[in-house]
Amino acid sequence: MFPRGPAGTRVDDSADMAKSRNTTSATATEIPERARETTPPPKPDQISQRAYELYLQRGGSDGRDWDDWLEAERELRGGDEPHGDSGE
């Protein structure tokens, strides 16, 4: 006979409990080289200043503010070379 738990429910202590799944895969535990760096992200005013410099380098033409911001952010985070127009 099974022992009784709270509210009179039967508890089978001999039954195997479900084992928890390991949700962390081997690749998820590997930290990319860039993620290990302790360099803080650039501040918005730094990004703004660099985006303005990019705007001036392009001759001050309007309509690419978002591109300038993203490029400035990428440069300040230490990303790849600038992704400007390749002239093709």
C-alpha positions in Angstrom: 0.0 0.0 0.0 1.2 3.5 -0.8 1.7 6.1 2.0 -0.9 8.9 2.0 0.3 12.4 1.2 -1.6 15.7 1.9 -5.3 15.6 1.2 -5.3 11.9 1.2 -3.5 11.4 -2.1 -1.4 8.4 -2.6 2.4 8.9 -3.1 4.5 6.2 -4.8 8.0 6.7 -3.4 9.3 3.8 -5.4 8.5 5.3 -8.8 11.3 6.9 -10.7 10.9 10.6 -11.0 11.3 12.3 -14.4 14.8 13.5 -14.8 15.4 17.1 -15.8 16.6 17.8 -19.2 19.9 19.5 -19.8 18.7 22.6 -21.8 22.2 23.9 -22.3 23.8 22.6 -25.4 27.6 22.3 -25.9 27.6 25.2 -28.3 25.5 27.4 -26.0 28.1 27.1 -23.2 30.9 28.2 -25.4 31.3 32.0 -25.1 32.4 33.7 -28.3 35.7 35.6 -28.1 33.9 39.0 -28.5 31.4 38.3 -25.7 34.2 37.7 -23.2 35.6 41.2 -23.7 34.7 43.6 -20.9 34.6 46.7 -23.0 31.4 48.6 -22.3 29.1 49.3 -25.2 29.4 52.8 -26.7 27.3 55.6 -25.2 24.6 57.2 -27.3 26.4 60.5 -27.4 29.6 58.7 -28.8 27.5 57.0 -31.5 25.8 60.3 -32.3 29.1 62.1 -32.7 30.5 59.4 -35.0 27.3 59.3 -37.0 27.6 63.1 -37.5 31.2 62.6 -38.7 30.0 60.0 -41.2 27.2 62.4 -42.3 29.8 65.1 -43.0 32.1 62.6 -44.8 29.2 61.8 -47.2 28.8 65.5 -48.0 25.9 66.2 -45.6 23.3 64.6 -47.8 20.0 63.9 -46.0 18.1 60.6 -45.8 20.8 58.2 -44.5 20.7 59.1 -40.8 19.7 55.6 -39.7 22.6 54.1 -41.9 25.0 56.5 -40.3 23.9 55.6 -36.8 24.2 51.9 -37.4 27.6 52.2 -39.1 28.8 54.4 -36.2 27.6 51.9 -33.7 29.2 49.0 -35.6 32.6 50.9 -35.8 32.5 51.8 -32.1 31.7 48.3 -31.0 34.8 47.2 -32.9 33.0 45.5 -35.7 34.1 44.9 -39.3 35.5 47.5 -41.6 33.0 50.3 -42.5 30.1 49.1 -44.8 30.0 52.2 -47.0 29.2 52.2 -50.7 31.6 50.1 -52.6 31.4 52.3 -55.7 29.9 49.6 -57.9 
